[in-house]
């Protein structure tokens, strides 16, 4: 039976980012970004990429995912199956069946790391939206960015990726397939060792 839970208290005092027993669990940001930086329009993706959704499912399956409330509510399936869904909302009373909810991003990430350890996976996945991306960019170990070859109108953009901090470690090109509005390129970024984190 589906249930709603809130993360009321998570002890994070003993864990410093990059240190402690959970440090081996990587934080991975996953996002689809248009050529003009757009990631959303009125709470929805401004394109349809069926083959990219299949790749997204494979990338995130079996892992805990951290997502903002508006982005979560835009999902066709709630919660995303096969993944522990952890939703961050400013509303302290927000709760959704089948997912964890919290008003603290720090608590969400710590809960996700604990879940990753229980699942035996090496990463947690951050799925947005824009404010969640902005807050976690300085904490992330890896970015998996789908560069969509479109320039749509939109009201939400992905934060700039600083080349002094992030290096493209891999790149795969994808032609538009059945159900795709455009081709896309998947770029895997890793944090440059010693790269400065902006204040």
Order of alpha helices (4+ residues) and beta strands (2+ residues): beta-beta-beta-alpha-beta-alpha-beta-beta-alpha-beta-alpha-beta-beta-beta-beta
